């Protein structure tokens, strides 16, 4: 009898494949309240690595971490009209506490602009207090009607940055710096993700912002996923909260602000951009476990050698795990690590021990080869870097092959419906065309300049709209 596949093939049912992989790679489970999730240790290990890499980049900008309350007074949320309107359908509101009805309902934070600005208004008095650069790692709640693990959940984890500046130019430049030097650098160089940096249209930008910068990635089925955003808030929140400072020449002025965020959605993106029919493929620079050493048999000599190799690789700076679970069949363990996408398996059995070799199995390109045990520590760093570059190259090739330049709305819809991205002149599409895309479940993911850079403004001549269906 033929062995049943571990996962639903991607080509047969991409959404089912995604759900299968999340479950069988032990990344997450659905939570007890609809739309919530339990992130399992392996999935949380991926998030911890993402946190560490991004946190270092965030701190390089001069931003410091802080923490703000989960509950926000409802009256506070109502002080910026556009912001409230944008989030109203997603709010979770607490009306009772301690067995009594609250005098004022509290909103479970959907984002923290409101509570942060309460305190920015207290902390900023003079130009000497600027720039004020704050980030927090936290959870937020946005009531999700169509949940999907990691991609759209009622509660998710994220980082959100909030800054205040003396001038528009300083705020604009800082938002752009985060966009490129924190998010894009991390996604390209650590996640091996091909992302398109662009500008959101007025209809798609963050509620209360004057400009939103985005990074859009193409998933394995051709749909787009918004990966991270950086917002210029102008002075909208400063006006609502009277956040002002005394300038060098003695005038009272409003601050200019930014906010920016990325979420556990990146784990879902990792699955959908790099996964294949055998499971996840984790970029080596991200992987909590870069190399797993598997003892094929429970023979004591084999177990001892596997542990010795693990110690040697760990001393060489490789994140390594030794799987010496002799009570679990080798085949089952190998499939488990393949599902989890660990970049390299080093398999050691009695025959390998006699020959002084091990079987090197590479998850990303596939294939295996026998290598000398003594050569492993020197060989693996180059192998891991080669596989990191291979993942990024494959993602770039996918987007290039499935992106089409078009000249009409109908052609853009046709490309997006077929599972690709369309590039159409923004002057041709315009707001009317953007509205018409909604009838076909497609959107303008972002605007880019003719050379692929982020345009200075929505109406910059030569702007190109990237159109796709999206998660």
N, C-alpha and C positions, 0 to 999 in steps of 0.2 A: 504494500500500500504506500502511495506517495505521501511524503510528509507534508502536512498543511503548513502554509506560510505563517510566520510569526506575526507579520503585519499585513493589513490590507494593502495591496499594491497602490502606489500613489496614482498611477494612471487610471485605475478603476474607480477610486473614490478618495480624492485628496482630503476632504474633511474627516472621513472615517480613519484614513491613514494617520492623520494628525492626532486624533483622539487615542488611537491604538498606541502610538509611540509615546505619548505623554504618560499613559498608564503603564505600559510594559517596560519603559525605561525608568520607571519609578521617579518621575519628576514631580507629579502633583496628583491630588484627588479632589473631587468636588467636596465643598464644605457642607455643613448641615443646613445652612440658610441658602436659598437659591442665589446663585451668582457669586458665592464665596468659594475660596479654594484653600486647601491644605497643601503647602509646599513641602514636599518630602526632602529628606536630607540631601539626596544627590542633586535635586533641583535647587535647593537652597545653597548648596556648595557653588553652583554656577553663579547664583546671585551674589554671593560673598565675593567671588573673584571679580565680578563686574563692579561691585561697590568699591573694592580696593583700587582697581585701575582708574575708575572715574574720580574717586575721592582724591587721589594723588594729583590728577590733572586739575580738578577744581581748586585745590589748595594752591597750585602753582599760579593761579590768577590772583591770589591774595584774598580769596574768599575763605571765611571761617564757618565752621559748623555750629548750629544752635538748635534749639527745639522749641516749638510753639504748641499750644494746647490743641487737643483733638476736637473739643467742643467750642463753637463760635456762637455768640449771642445773635439771634435772628436779626435784631435791629442793626447790628454791625454789618451784616451781609447786604442789607438793603441800601447801603450808602453809595454804591456805584451801580447805577441803573442797568447799563449794558451788561455788566458782569453778572448781575443777578438774573437777568433775563436769559443769559446764555446757559446758566446752570440750573435754573428753576426745575426743569423736568427730572433732574437727576438727584435732587436733594433728599437726604434722610434727616428727619427732624425729631428730636427728643422732646416730648411734651410732659413726661412724668419722671420723677426721680425721688428716691427715698420714700416711695409709697404715696407721694403727693404730686399734684399737678404743679408744674413749674410756673412761676410768675411770668417768666419770659421763656419761650421755647429756645432750645439750642440746636444749631445745625451741626451735624457731623461733617467735619471739613471735607469739601470736594476739592479744595485747593486752599492755599493759605494767604492769598493776597490781602484779605480783609483783616485777619488777626495780625498779620505782620505789619500792616500799615498803622494799626492802632499804636504799635510800639515804635515804629519808625518816627511817627509824629512826636513821640516823647523823647527819643534818643537824638534826633537831629535838631540842633539849634543854630549852629554856625557852619560856615564853609569848612572849618577845621574838622568837622565831623564827617566830611564826605571825602571820597566815596564810602558808603556803607555797604559792605558786601557780605551777605549772609546766605548760608545753605542749610537745609535740614534733610535728613534721611527719615522718612516717616511712612505711615499708611494714610490712604484717603478712601473715601466712600462716595461712589457715584452710582445711583441705583440703575442697574443695567437690565434692560428688557430682554436682550438676546445674548446671554452670557456664553463665553467660550474660554476655557482655561488659558490663562496668561494673556490672551488677546483682549478680551473684554470681560472683566469681572467687577462685581459690585464693590469689593474691597481689593485694593492692590497696593504694592509697595513701590516707592519711588524716592527720588531726590528732587527737591524743588529749591531753586536759587532765587533770591530776591535782593535787588540792589537799588541804591539811590545815588544819584549823581548831581553835580552842579549844573551841567549843561546837557542839551539834547545830543550834541556830538559825542560827549563822553559815554552817555547811555547807549547810543546807537553802536558805537565802536565796541563797547563791552559785550553787548548782545551778540555781535558778529564774532567776537573773539571766543566766546563760549561755544558758539555754533560750530566753529571750525577747529579750534585748538583743544576743546574738551570732547565734544560729541563726535565730530567727524574723525578726528585722529583716533579716538578709542574704537569706533566702529570699524574703520578700515584696518588699523594696525593691530588690534587685539581680536575683535570678532571676525576679522577677514570678510567683512560684509561690504558689498558694493552698494553705496548709497549716493543718491542725487541730492546735493544741497540746493535749495531753492527758496522762493518767497511765496507765501500763501496769498491767494486772492483776498479781496475784502470780504467776500462771502464765506471764506473758509478760515479766516484768522481767529485767534483766541479772543473770547469775549472780553471787551474792555481794552484791547491792545490797539495800537496804531500801526503795528507791523508784526508779522510772525514769520520767522525763519524756520524751515523744516528740513529734515533729512528723510527721504523716501527710499525704501528698498523694495526690490522685486522679489517676491517669494517664488517657490518652486512651481506654482501653478500659474504664474504670470500676474497675479494680483499684486497691488501695492500695499505696503504697510508703512504708516507714519512712525518713524523710529524715535525721534526726539524733536523738541521745539524750543525755540528761544524767542522771547517776545519783547518788543519795545512797547512799554506801557504809556509813554509820553508823560503827561501830567494829570491824567484822568483820576488816578487814585490819590495823587497829591492834593488835588482840588477837593475831593470828597472828604479827606482826612486832615486837611490843612497842614500838610507836611511841608514846612518851609524852613529856610535858613537865612541867616544874616550874611550877605555876600561881603567880599573884601572891601567893597566901596560903601558898605553900610546900608545896602538896600535889602528888604525882605523879599525873597524869591522862593518860588515853588521848586521842589526837586524834580528831576527826571528819573524815571524808573525802568527797570527790566525785571522779567521773571523768566525762568527756564526750567525744564524738567525732562526726565527720562524715567522709565518704569520697568517693572517686571515683564512688560510686553516684549522686551528684548529677548527673553528666554523663548517665547513663542516664535519670534523672528529667527532665532538660532535654529530651531527645529525646522521651520518651513523653508529657510534659505539653503541650509546645508544638509538636511536629512535626506536619506535615500530609502530604498525598499528594505534595507537591513537595519535601519534605525537612525539614531543621531550620529552626526560627525562633528566633534567638538574641535575648534581651532586650538592647536597646541599652546599658544600663548595664553589662552583663557583657561584651558582644561585644569580642573582641580587635581585630576590624576592624568599626567601626560603619558605614563608608561605603567602598565600592569604586568607584573611577573607572575606567571601561572605555573605552579607545579602540577605536571600532568598526572603523576601518581603520588600516592601517599607514602612512598618509600622515604625513609628517614634521610638517606643521603641526598635524594632529590629535594626534599623540603629544606634541608640545610643549605644546599647550593642556591635555591631560589631566594632564601633569606639573605644569603651573602651577596648575591647579585643586587638585591634590592638595596642593601646598605651601601654598596659601592655606587649605585646610580644616584641615591639620595645625596651622598657625599659630593657627587659631581654637580649638584644643583638641580637635578631633575625631580619633579614631583612624581613620586613613585608609590605604588601600592603592591604588596605581595599577597597574592591570593593562594593561600595554602590550605584551603578548605577541602581536606581529603575526603570528607564524608559526602561531598556533592560531586556528581559525575563531571568529568572535565568538559564534555560537550555542552552541558547546560551552562557551565560557568563561562565558556567561551562565547556562547550566544548572548549571555547577559551583558558581558563587557562590550560586545559588538553593538547591542541595542543602545547602550549608554554612550557609545561614540568615543571611547578612550582612544587617542590617536595611535598608540602602539601597544601590541601585546608581545611579550617575550615569553615563549613557551619552553619549559625545560622538562624533559623526561629522562628515564634511565639511559636510553641510547645516546641522548645529547650529552649526558654526564660523561659517558665513556669517551665521546669524541671531543669533549671540551667546547661544545657548540650549543646554540639555542636556536629556536625557530623565531624569526622576527616577522610579525604580522602587522602590516600597515593598514589602518582602517580607512584612511582618506583616499588614497589611490587604489587600495586593494592589493592583493598579492602577498606572498610570503617568501622568505629566503633563509637559508641556514647561515648563521654568522658565528664567528669566534666569540666565546664568552669574554675573553680578555679584551676584545675590540669594542664591546658594547658601549662603554662609557664614553669613548672617544667618537663613536659613530653616531650616537643618537641625537646630539644637539643639531647636527646638520640635517638629519632626517626630519626632525620636528620642524625646523625652519622651512625646509623644502615643502612639507605638507601644508604649512601655514600659507605659503605663497600659492600653492595649488588651489586651495579652497577659494581664495580671493579671485584668482584667475578664472575659475569656473563660474563664479557668481557674475563677474563682469562679462564673460562670454554669453551667459544666459540673457542678460539685459540687452546686450548689443544685438543678439540674434532675434529678439522678440520686440524690438522697438522700431516703429515705422514713422517716417515723416509723411504727413498728410496735409491736404489743403482745404478739406471741407469737414463740416460737422458730421455728415453721414459717414465719411471714411474713418473719422476718429471713433465713432460709436462702433463701427464694424471691427476695428482693431481691438478695442477694449473688450467687446463681447467675445471675441475669439481668444481672449486670454493674453493680450499683449499690451504694450504701452504705445500711445500715439503722441507724436509731437506736432503741434499745429500752431501757426502764428497767433499770438494772443489778439492781435488787431483783427484777425479774421474771425476768431471765435467770439470774443467779447463776453460781457455779462449775460446777454440774451442766450448765447450758445451755451454758456456755463449752466444756466438754469435749465436749458433743454436737456442737458446730459443726465440730469436727475431722473428723467423719464426712462432712461436706459440703465439705471443703477451704476452710472459712471460719474466721476468727478474730476475736476482739475486738481491734481495732486500738488502741483507747485508751478511757479513761473521761473524760467531760467533765461539768462541772456543768450544771445546767439552763440557765444563761445563756451557756453555751459556754466558760466559763473552765476553768482546770485545777482540779479538786477538791482539797481539802486531804487527803483520805484515801480509800481504796478504798470504805469503807463510809459515806461522807458521804450523808445522805438526799438523794434527788433526782438522784443520779448517773445518767448516760446512757451506755450502751455503744454504741460505733460499731463495727458489724460489716461485714466485707467479705472478699472474697478478696484475696490480696496476693501480691506478688512477693517 
